Amino acid sequence: MLVQAMADQGVEVSCGAVQDEVFGAVMIFEAGGIDTREVVLRPSRLVADQPSPDVRRLR
């Protein structure tokens, strides 16, 4: 998984995800305080325990 790979590289990652029936899971994460990026994982069912308030559904 991308987040695990980044963590293995020593990148501090905070993430939140929301499940979407159309797009699978949308994961928004901030890497080292740089830019916020969005990653669409298909057909993943990733759901974060404590989603970030920045997470939004794709419509």
Protein Blocks (a to p, Z undefined) as FASTA:
>chain_A
ZZlmmmmnopacdddddddfklopaddddehhiacddddddfbfbdcfbdcfkbccdZZ
